[in-house]
Amino acid sequence: MTKVVNYISEAFEELKSNVTWPEWAEVQRLTIVVALFSVLFAIATWGVDEVFAKSLAGFFSWLKA
């Protein structure tokens, strides 16, 4: 158990002393970029899903006829 606690405390010390953190403005800008990309990707995925659903529905209705 002491190994786990030691590992966690060393990890936090590493984060505080040796990691270069980005500026707050850059964090905000990149967060907006990620959010926009996520929304665009979700819309694209929805669009492809709709096209395939309508295509399959048309195909199966064509088979029934």
N, C-alpha and C positions, 0 to 999 in steps of 0.2 A: 504494500500500500504506500510505503514511503517513496518508492520509485515513481509511482503515478503522481503523487503530490510534488515531488522534485521536478518531474518532467513538466508539469503544468506551470509551476513557478518559473522555471527556466524559459518556457515558451513565452510567458507574459513579459519577462525581462527582455527577451529577444525582440519582441514587438515594440517595446518602449524605447530601446536604445539603438537597435540596428536597422529598423525598417524606415524607409523614407516614405512618408505619407504624402499624398497629393494635396494641393491647395483646395480650399473649400469651393472656390469658383469652378475648378476643374471637376470636382466631384459632382457638383450640381449639373454642369454641362453634360458630363458623361451619363448621368442618371437620366436626363431628358432624352439623350440619344438612345439609350437602351429602352426606355419606355416607348418611344415612338417606333422603334424597330419591332418591339413586341406587339404593339397594336397593328402595325402593318402586316406582320407575319400572321397574326391571328385572322385578320381580314382575308389575306391570301389563302390561308388554310380553309376558312369557311367557304370562300368562293370555289375552290377546287372541289370541296365536298359537295356543294350544291350542284356543280356541273356533273359530277359523277352520279349523284343521286338522280338527277333528271335524265341523264343518259341511260342509266339502268332501268328506270321506270319506263322510259320510251321503248327500250329494247324488249322488256318483258311484255309490255302492252302490244308491241308488234308481233311477238311470238304467240300471244293469245288470239290475235285476229286471224 
